[in-house]
Amino acid sequence: MGTTDSKLNFRKAVIQLTTKTQPVEATDDAFWDQFWADTTTTVQDVFALVPAAEIRAVREESPSNLATLCYKAVEKLVQGAESGCPTEREKQVILNCTRILTRILPYIFEDQDWRGFFWSTVPGAGRAGTDELDDDDGARPLAESLLLAIADLLFCPDFTVHSHKRGPDSLENMQSIDSCEYIWEAGVGFAQSPPLNYIHDLNRTELLRLLLTCFSEAMYLPPSMDNNVLNPWVTFFCSTENRHALPLFTSLLNVVCAYDPVGYGIPYNHLLFSDYREQLVEQAVQILIVTLEHDGGIPHRPSSPSSMEEQESTGPENLFVNYLSRIHREEDFDFVLKGLARLLTNPLTQTYLPNSTKKIQFHQELLVLFWKLCDFNKKFLFFVLKSSDVLDILVPILFYLNDARADQSRVGLMHIGVFILLLLSGERNFGVRLNKPYSVHVPMDIPVFTGTHADLLIVVFHKIITTGHQRLQPLFDCLLTIVVNVSPYLKSLSMVAANKLLHLLEAFSTSWYLFSAAQNHHLVFFLLEAFNNIIQYQFDGNCNLVYAIIRKRNVFHQLANLPSDPASIQKALQRKRKSPDVISRTSSQETVSMEGSHPAVPAEPGTLKTSLVAIPGIDKLTEKSQVSEDGTMVSLPKTDSSHTAPSDHNTVVGTSDTESNSGRDNEDVFYTEAEMERRRLSNASSTSFWAATPEWVLSWKCKLPLQTIMRLLQVLVPQVEKICIDKGLTDESEILKFLQHGTLVGLLPVPHPILIRKYQANAGTAMWFRTYMWGVVYLRNVDPPIWYDTDVRLFEIQRM
């Protein structure tokens, strides 16, 4: 009964607050204490008992009361952080204030006039009835007090960490606590694993949820190209002002990387008891990804001009980024990599008992964390590539890419997976590691094959390109760039993978596809470059690919003889109108899918998704490096690549199906993907924008790198035909045996230098990551639905 009473009292207090037209004095403790003193409400109760409409009504009609409520709740947290919450009642007050602030903050952020409120020192500065504190000059802004109190409370003995006190009477002083002794989990920089305590986990989760809500002000600002605008909440929390920055960063990272969802391997264990650690891990990984924002720049703070001048233009250092970039011990790297690989592989785990193992849902956050680790800590990236452990990250990524290819609500997941592979493919070691035989056999609906991890990568990429949804087209350039980057190191492709690559070339080199958009011929250039790399640098082991090239030799001859007269261009485009599908869906030699696999399916109707900004084109995403003879890479100066059509007016104005950023001529414009799609369709319908001309076709046709392949065909085709006639061969294996022992030494053109396109960060990708990351956080926090139905501006929420 007590619980019902407390809910009723809490609801009465909320109604009183919304109906009072006069400001309630901050000193009226009897009134304000109703919100947190005697209640045993859960966070779900608070969300149910404080409706959005009522928060907005108080904000508009009695702003001083909302200001006082926030101020008093923060004051309680500060008091708790100072006292250390020795009694159960004080702990309950802290949790109630935490829940109320989590509920209210998004409504403060959605109103531009209120955003500066937490950065003012006076509660409700300048608002009626609350200016009696004006003389308090040395006071901290409310936001800073709140963030420091949360940080203190996250290391509060007997509340969020185990107490180290020696006797029943000794109290731990919150001010003198060395939080580095209270790190939550063993791992990086900390050896002891404290005993699990689910109450501590629950309390940490509540405080981290509030912290995430504080950081979410970023959701209420529209996307902007200006990377110097930082989130003031994150900037302050990750600065030297927060004395717990190091132990908290370490606690978050260790809790995530040490988590093992399968536990002791008991089937169905997740159905028997609730896993409080999982909720904590989810909040921890979300806090990590949103705090690890690039540093430099000025925090966006609606404050007075004088305080802005004191800020150095570079801005304060983000300590989380600093600590992450300074991890260097091999055992720390090993702990982090193994932990991430274990969690990323978890959803792939197959057991004979259906639903018997726990499946985690936060793989998107883990991929962003892995990305940030590689981006901010190059030593970590080299450690990942030093051994075959990188394949433990590769296989789950390929699984997610293959699984999400038909689901438009997961287009962001497709992008982050491809970005990670693009980053890895810029390093020689990645290509070398791909030669390891693939024997794991995670169930995926791809053709069964026997081969290496390189074969797996190519087969999955082929599946994405031929059976993915239309909105993945901007990624085709990235997928093929990855293939080109690894191609010089691939020792022996399987027949299945070789056929897939030739099928892609066949599809992309049809005349109607080449003539239908200004950028489509780039895909042919990428594939030819990959073939040339393999023939020139790995001919000996690649008889399957050589055989596939010989079998499909007509594709290369047709490319070399591509007609460019106006009549042929028109005829090809008319053919397109009859069959507008981008790629023939009938795949080359489609075979049976792996046992136990499920087909990729579109999103369920009603699924929510968040919009993304468009990604920059591949030329902006990467920079070219040349591999010199000793294996080192030399950056090449930026020039128009051989793929780029000359920039006469005809080609620049047009936008293509594979062009990823239609705002190319207007770089500071961000389009959401929906807007991009509308522009693309309107461009397609009005041919006045761009049309293939004979001059345009000739401008790139003469640069097609066909010499190596034509020479190969010239030498090998007569030899293969002769063997077939002489020996009456119809058997592939005999021809393969001949090709295996053949050689083209001295017959091919001089090998070209290896070109690698390395990922390079830029404003466009930084903005893409911000919108994607906050979109994931928005959609994953549904219980309680922290930001649901608030006026978010960083992205649009769309229903499938």
C-alpha positions, -999 to 999 in steps of 0.1 A, spaced: 0 0 0 29 23 9 41 24 -27 6 34 -40 5 62 -13 39 75 -22 30 76 -59 -2 94 -51 16 120 -30 42 125 -58 14 130 -83 -3 155 -61 30 174 -58 33 175 -96 -3 187 -100 3 214 -73 34 226 -92 16 228 -126 -14 246 -112 4 272 -90 5 305 -108 26 322 -81 63 314 -76 69 290 -47 98 302 -25 130 282 -27 129 281 11 96 263 12 111 229 20 78 214 29 66 219 -7 98 209 -25 106 179 -4 74 162 -16 92 155 -49 120 134 -34 117 129 4 92 101 11 87 85 -23 97 51 -35 91 57 -71 110 40 -99 123 60 -129 94 45 -150 70 59 -124 85 94 -126 81 93 -164 45 82 -161 36 107 -133 53 137 -149 37 141 -183 55 160 -211 26 185 -215 28 194 -178 66 200 -179 61 223 -209 32 241 -192 53 249 -161 82 260 -184 59 285 -202 35 296 -175 55 295 -142 92 294 -153 105 304 -118 89 272 -104 106 250 -129 139 269 -123 135 264 -85 127 226 -89 159 221 -110 179 242 -85 166 224 -55 172 189 -71 208 198 -80 212 212 -44 202 178 -30 226 160 -52 254 184 -41 245 178 -5 245 140 -10 279 142 -27 293 161 3 278 139 30 283 106 12 247 96 18 253 76 50 215 68 55 192 48 33 168 78 32 195 101 18 203 75 -9 166 74 -18 165 112 -21 195 112 -44 179 86 -67 146 105 -68 164 138 -77 183 119 -103 151 106 -119 133 139 -118 163 157 -135 165 130 -161 128 136 -169 130 174 -170 163 182 -187 153 173 -223 125 199 -220 150 225 -208 172 217 -239 144 218 -265 136 255 -256 164 278 -269 156 304 -242 162 279 -215 194 264 -227 216 289 -209 197 283 -176 220 256 -163 251 277 -172 239 307 -151 251 309 -115 218 323 -102 190 298 -102 165 313 -127 186 343 -132 165 373 -141 133 354 -136 106 368 -113 109 360 -76 143 342 -76 168 370 -77 176 372 -40 208 352 -46 223 379 -69 252 387 -46 266 351 -49 295 360 -72 318 330 -66 290 304 -73 295 278 -100 270 275 -128 243 250 -120 255 227 -148 290 225 -132 277 218 -97 254 191 -112 282 174 -132 307 174 -102 280 160 -79 273 132 -103 310 124 -106 314 124 -68 283 102 -63 297 76 -89 324 69 -63 303 71 -31 311 42 -7 281 19 0 261 37 -27 280 31 -59 312 15 -48 323 -9 -20 333 7 12 369 3 23 362 15 59 379 -5 87 354 -4 115 317 3 121 323 39 133 348 51 108 333 72 80 349 78 47 353 114 39 340 122 4 364 151 -1 395 131 6 385 98 -11 411 87 -37 386 74 -63 415 56 -82 412 30 -54 375 25 -62 376 18 -99 346 -4 -107 363 -33 -125 397 -48 -132 413 -42 -166 432 -12 -179 453 2 -151 436 -16 -123 441 -52 -111 414 -59 -85 379 -69 -95 355 -58 -67 327 -82 -58 296 -78 -79 269 -58 -61 237 -54 -81 225 -24 -59 257 -5 -68 252 -14 -105 216 -1 -104 226 31 -87 255 37 -111 231 31 -140 207 57 -127 235 83 -123 249 75 -158 215 79 -173 213 114 -159 248 121 -171 239 109 -206 208 132 -205 230 162 -195 252 154 -225 222 151 -248 219 189 -253 237 181 -286 205 165 -299 187 198 -298 211 217 -321 208 213 -359 236 196 -377 265 220 -384 297 218 -404 315 238 -376 336 213 -357 347 239 -333 313 239 -316 317 216 -287 292 203 -262 297 224 -230 285 196 -207 310 171 -222 338 197 -223 334 205 -186 329 169 -174 360 157 -193 382 186 -181 407 188 -152 378 204 -131 365 168 -127 389 151 -102 373 117 -110 379 119 -148 406 92 -149 391 66 -125 357 71 -142 370 68 -177 389 36 -166 358 23 -148 336 28 -179 361 12 -202 368 -18 -179 331 -25 -171 324 -27 -209 354 -47 -219 352 -72 -189 315 -79 -194 306 -115 -204 269 -118 -212 270 -156 -213 281 -157 -177 289 -192 -165 276 -208 -196 245 -221 -180 218 -223 -207 188 -200 -202 206 -183 -173 194 -149 -186 158 -160 -181 164 -170 -145 178 -138 -131 180 -102 -142 214 -90 -154 219 -56 -138 254 -55 -152 241 -54 -187 221 -22 -181 252 -7 -166 274 -18 -195 249 -2 -220 249 31 -202 287 30 -198 294 24 -235 270 52 -245 287 76 -221 321 66 -236 311 72 -272 295 106 -266 323 119 -244 350 108 -268 344 137 -291 373 152 -310 389 179 -289 398 215 -299 372 242 -305 350 263 -283 322 249 -262 289 261 -275 279 280 -243 252 307 -243 273 327 -219 286 362 -215 312 375 -240 338 380 -212 339 344 -202 342 334 -239 374 355 -243 390 336 -214 385 303 -232 416 296 -254 406 292 -290 417 256 -290 395 249 -260 403 228 -230 416 193 -234 392 164 -233 408 141 -207 388 111 -219 403 114 -254 437 121 -238 435 89 -216 423 68 -245 451 80 -267 477 72 -241 468 36 -234 499 17 -246 506 -16 -226 501 -47 -247 481 -64 -219 457 -34 -219 453 -36 -257 447 -73 -254 421 -69 -227 402 -42 -247 403 -61 -280 393 -94 -266 365 -78 -247 351 -60 -277 355 -91 -299 337 -113 -274 308 -88 -272 306 -82 -310 306 -120 -316 279 -126 -289 248 -121 -312 264 -146 -337 267 -174 -311 248 -205 -322 236 -231 -298 216 -262 -302 190 -249 -277 170 -221 -292 173 -187 -273 194 -204 -246 222 -178 -246 217 -141 -239 220 -119 -269 233 -83 -264 217 -54 -283 244 -28 -281 267 -38 -310 263 -4 -327 277 14 -297 305 -11 -296 314 -5 -332 315 33 -326 338 26 -295 361 4 -316 362 31 -343 371 58 -317 398 35 -302 414 31 -337 410 68 -345 424 82 -313 451 56 -306 472 45 -335 491 21 -314 459 3 -307 452 1 -344 486 -14 -351 481 -39 -322 448 -50 -337 464 -56 -371 495 -73 -356 479 -107 -353 449 -126 -366 428 -111 -337 416 -85 -362 396 -113 -379 376 -116 -346 363 -81 -353 360 -85 -391 337 -116 -390 310 -100 -367 312 -68 -388 306 -88 -420 278 -107 -403 260 -74 -393 265 -59 -428 251 -90 -444 222 -92 -420 212 -55 -422 215 -51 -460 178 -53 -467 167 -32 -437 165 5 -443 162 13 -406 198 -1 -402 215 19 -429 236 36 -402 249 2 -390 259 -5 -426 279 27 -428 298 23 -395 307 -13 -405 320 -2 -439 339 28 -424 357 5 -400 367 -18 -428 378 12 -449 400 24 -420 415 -11 -415 421 -17 -453 444 13 -454 470 -8 -435 490 -35 -453 486 -59 -424 449 -61 -429 452 -74 -464 478 -99 -453 456 -112 -424 427 -118 -448 446 -148 -462 439 -169 -431 415 -198 -439 379 -191 -429 367 -221 -408 344 -205 -382 313 -207 -404 290 -183 -387 255 -189 -403 250 -162 -430 228 -164 -460 257 -164 -484 268 -191 -508 288 -219 -491 325 -217 -501 358 -230 -490 384 -204 -487 399 -175 -467 386 -145 -449 392 -125 -481 367 -147 -499 342 -141 -471 347 -104 -474 342 -104 -512 312 -128 -511 294 -106 -484 302 -73 -504 288 -89 -535 256 -98 -516 253 -63 -503 257 -47 -537 234 -71 -556 207 -77 -530 209 -47 -506 183 -19 -507 187 11 -529 199 35 -502 232 16 -499 244 28 -533 265 56 -518 285 29 -501 294 10 -534 325 33 -538 336 25 -503 331 -13 -506 351 -14 -538 378 8 -524 383 -17 -496 386 -45 -522 412 -25 -541 432 -17 -509 435 -53 -499 439 -68 -535 477 -66 -537 480 -90 -507 454 -117 -516 473 -149 -522 445 -171 -536 409 -163 -542 384 -191 -543 364 -198 -574 332 -185 -557 348 -151 -548 365 -148 -583 331 -153 -600 315 -127 -577 340 -101 -586 335 -108 -623 298 -107 -619 301 -72 -604 323 -60 -633 297 -75 -657 269 -56 -640 287 -23 -637 301 -23 -672 268 -26 -691 265 5 -713 232 17 -698 247 16 -663 278 35 -673 258 61 -692 231 66 -666 251 86 -640 282 108 -639 301 87 -614 291 51 -623 323 44 -643 344 48 -611 331 14 -600 346 -2 -632 379 16 -625 380 2 -590 374 -34 -601 399 -32 -629 425 -18 -605 418 -47 -581 423 -73 -609 455 -56 -620 469 -57 -585 462 -94 -581 476 -103 -616 507 -82 -611 515 -90 -575 498 -123 -567 495 -141 -600 509 -174 -588 482 -184 -564 452 -169 -582 445 -194 -610 408 -192 -601 406 -155 -608 427 -159 -640 403 -186 -652 373 -165 -644 388 -136 -663 394 -159 -693 358 -172 -692 344 -137 -690 368 -122 -715 340 -108 -736 332 -83 -708 367 -68 -711 365 -67 -749 331 -50 -747 346 -24 -723 375 -17 -746 351 -13 -776 324 7 -756 305 28 -782 305 65 -775 284 79 -804 251 98 -795 229 71 -811 245 43 -790 242 63 -758 205 69 -764 199 33 -773 216 21 -741 196 45 -719 163 34 -735 173 -2 -726 176 11 -690 141 25 -690 128 -10 -698 147 -26 -669 156 1 -643 171 -23 -618 207 -13 -610 222 -48 -611 209 -80 -624 197 -97 -593 203 -131 -607 237 -137 -593 265 -156 -610 262 -192 -601 241 -186 -570 244 -215 -546 229 -229 -515 232 -206 -484 249 -217 -453 230 -241 -429 212 -224 -400 212 -190 -417 183 -166 -420 176 -144 -450 181 -107 -446 147 -91 -442 134 -55 -444 125 -36 -413 92 -44 -396 65 -18 -405 64 8 -378 101 5 -369 115 39 -358 147 51 -374 167 84 -372 178 103 -403 215 106 -411 235 133 -429 249 122 -462 285 110 -463 312 128 -483 323 112 -516 351 87 -516 375 113 -528 368 133 -496 368 102 -474 402 90 -485 437 102 -494 460 83 -518 492 67 -506 517 49 -527 535 18 -513 572 21 -520 595 -9 -525 604 -12 -488 567 -14 -479 564 21 -465 536 44 -476 541 78 -491 511 102 -493 504 115 -528 495 151 -534 459 157 -541 451 159 -578 422 149 -599 424 112 -599 424 93 -631 389 83 -623 375 118 -622 358 131 -652 370 165 -664 352 192 -647 334 209 -675 301 224 -667 283 193 -680 296 169 -654 298 190 -623 262 201 -621 249 166 -624 245 143 -595 245 106 -597 231 75 -581 265 67 -565 274 102 -557 272 104 -520 270 141 -513 248 161 -537 259 193 -520 294 189 -535 294 224 -549 281 237 -517 302 220 -490 286 236 -459 251 223 -467 241 191 -448 213 171 -464 196 144 -445 195 111 -465 158 116 -472 165 150 -487 193 134 -507 169 108 -520 145 135 -531 172 154 -548 185 123 -565 150 114 -578 143 149 -590 177 149 -608 169 116 -624 136 129 -636 149 162 -651 176 152 -676 185 188 -680 209 184 -651 233 159 -666 234 137 -697 262 115 -710 279 130 -741 304 114 -765 331 137 -752 324 127 -716 326 89 -725 358 94 -744 374 114 -715 374 84 -692 372 55 -716 408 62 -728 420 59 -692 405 24 -685 434 4 -671 429 -26 -695 465 -32 -707 475 -58 -681 443 -79 -686 444 -76 -724 480 -88 -724 471 -117 -701 442 -127 -724 464 -124 -755 489 -148 -740 467 -173 -721 436 -177 -742 453 -193 -772 472 -217 -748 440 -227 -730 421 -232 -763 450 -253 -776 450 -276 -745 412 -280 -748 414 -290 -784 446 -312 -781 434 -331 -750 397 -328 -756 393 -312 -722 360 -302 -708 372 -304 -672 378 -272 -653 403 -288 -629 428 -297 -657 427 -261 -670 432 -247 -635 461 -271 -630 477 -257 -662 470 -221 -652 485 -228 -617 518 -238 -632 518 -212 -659 538 -179 -657 535 -145 -672 570 -134 -661 584 -109 -686 551 -109 -706 531 -84 -687 535 -46 -686 559 -32 -659 540 -35 -625 524 -3 -615 530 11 -580 505 -1 -554 480 27 -546 462 26 -512 433 49 -504 436 56 -467 406 69 -448 410 105 -437 388 122 -411 370 154 -422 342 177 -411 316 157 -431 324 123 -414 327 140 -380 291 153 -384 279 119 -397 293 102 -366 277 127 -343 242 123 -359 246 85 -361 258 81 -325 231 103 -310 205 86 -332 215 52 -318 214 66 -282 179 81 -288 165 49 -302 181 25 -276 168 44 -245 132 34 -246 127 23 -210 123 50 -199 119 69 -232 141 98 -222 139 119 -254 108 105 -270 84 132 -283 108 161 -275 118 186 -302 151 169 -313 168 188 -341 201 169 -348 181 143 -368 145 135 -378 127 105 -364 110 85 -391 87 56 -389 93 28 -415 
